[in-house]
Amino acid sequence: MVDPGYARCDIKDHSWSAPSKPPDCDLDWGDALQVSDKAAAGLVCHGDTALDPSAPVLAYGQRTRPGSIVCESAEAGVTCTHQPSGRGFFISRERYQLF
């Protein structure tokens, strides 16, 4: 899911382990990453999913930039970056990285 100042990626199947769930998170944890123009990249405490069956799919080799966030899809995974700050994330089935 990508909006002009926000990107979130949920992943159902992954082999990496998320850090421990924060004590203030009573919802789902460890399968979604986000970055916005207001906050650093990080894992998401959520009770929903970013999946929208009617949304277009970002095919391998494509990128989208609806605003300050750029997301690129590759066979290796998805990278989303807030361009002005350089904050963002990479996510794949094998690993994730926050930057």
C-alpha positions in Angstrom: 0.0 0.0 0.0 1.5 3.3 -1.1 0.1 6.8 -0.6 1.8 10.2 -1.2 3.4 10.3 2.3 3.1 6.7 3.5 4.0 3.1 2.5 3.3 -0.2 4.2 4.1 -3.7 3.1 2.6 -6.8 4.8 4.1 -10.2 4.2 2.3 -13.4 5.1 5.0 -16.0 4.5 8.5 -15.2 5.8 11.4 -17.0 7.4 12.9 -14.1 9.4 12.1 -13.5 13.1 10.8 -10.1 14.2 12.0 -8.5 17.4 9.9 -9.1 20.5 6.4 -7.5 20.4 6.3 -4.2 22.4 4.3 -4.4 25.6 1.9 -1.7 24.3 1.0 -3.7 21.2 -2.1 -5.8 21.8 -2.6 -6.6 18.1 -0.6 -8.4 15.3 3.1 -7.9 15.2 6.1 -8.8 13.0 4.6 -9.2 9.5 4.3 -5.6 8.3 6.7 -2.7 7.8 6.0 1.0 7.1 7.7 4.3 6.4 6.1 7.7 6.3 7.0 11.4 5.8 6.4 11.9 9.5 8.1 8.9 11.1 11.1 6.6 10.8 10.6 3.2 9.2 9.6 0.4 11.5 7.5 -2.7 12.1 3.7 -2.1 12.5 1.4 -3.1 15.4 -1.8 -3.6 13.5 -5.2 -5.2 13.6 -5.8 -5.0 9.8 -4.0 -5.9 6.6 -2.7 -3.6 3.9 -4.1 -6.1 1.3 -6.6 -4.5 -1.1 -7.6 -7.1 -3.7 -8.6 -4.3 -6.1 -5.3 -2.5 -5.8 -2.8 -2.7 -8.7 0.2 -5.0 -8.2 3.7 -3.6 -8.5 5.3 -6.1 -10.8 9.0 -7.0 -10.6 11.2 -4.2 -12.1 8.5 -1.5 -11.6 8.5 1.4 -9.2 5.9 3.8 -8.0 6.2 7.3 -6.6 2.9 8.9 -5.6 4.6 11.6 -3.5 7.6 11.6 -1.3 7.8 7.8 -1.0 9.3 5.6 -3.7 8.7 1.8 -3.8 10.5 -0.6 -6.1 9.7 -4.2 -6.7 12.3 -6.8 -7.6 12.6 -10.5 -7.5 14.8 -10.1 -4.4 12.1 -8.1 -2.5 10.4 -4.7 -2.2 12.2 -1.5 -1.1 10.3 1.7 -0.1 12.2 4.9 0.7 11.1 8.3 1.9 13.2 10.3 -0.6 13.8 13.5 1.4 15.1 11.7 4.5 16.4 8.4 3.1 14.4 6.5 5.7 12.8 3.3 4.5 12.7 -0.5 4.5 13.5 -3.6 2.4 11.3 -6.7 2.8 11.4 -10.2 1.4 10.6 -13.7 2.5 14.2 -14.2 3.7 14.9 -10.9 5.5 13.9 -7.4 6.2 16.0 -4.3 6.8 15.1 -0.8 8.2 17.2 2.2 7.2 
